[in-house]
Amino acid sequence: QVQLVESGGGLVQAGGSLRLSCVASGIIFSIPAMGWYRQAPGKQRELVAHITSGGVTNYADSVKGRFTISRDNAKNTVYLQMNSLKPEDTAVYYCNAEIIVGLTRPPKSYWGQGTQVTVSS
């Protein structure tokens, strides 16, 4: 069984920084892609950043230049470095991964439980 466990959320003042981590564990053959999404109260979940196993990244316009996604393939871990945080970044941040559990199995999407990020003004 595959699990994603996030850590690193918390309360920070505007202009501050946080680093989120997400570790995938279980029976894993490969992880083609990993990413971070967020959901603010009353809003839909949105993509924040995405990274492939080859290191190709994609960011939401609202976080470009402030957030950096990276991954350690050997540790099945993805990180999100968040700098220059703004109150509008306040949300629950979710880790997502496309994981292949066997050589002949198709990739399946998995989600973490979410970690709260609160940015005070």
C-alpha positions, 0 to 999 in steps of 0.5 A: 500500500502506498502512502504520502506523508507531508510535513513542514506546514505552519504559521509564518508572517508575510515575507517569510519562508517555509519548506514542505516535504512529502515522502512516498512509501510502500511498494513503489516501482517508479514515480513519474511525477510529483506535485503540490496542490493547495486548497483555500477555504471556499476555493477549488484545489489548484496546482501549485507546482509539478515536477517529473522524474527527469526534473521538468518543472511547472508552476502556477503563475501566482507562485513563479519566482517565489516557490521552488519544487524539487525532488530526491528520487532516491528517497521518493521525496518531493519538496516545496520551498516557499519564499516571500510568502503572502497571506493569499498563499494561506491554504491546505497544501496537498502532495500528489504523486503519480506512482507505478507499483509494478512493471506492468501496472499503469500509474495511479494518482495518490494524495497526502493528507494535507498540511496547513500553511497560514501566512499572517499579514 
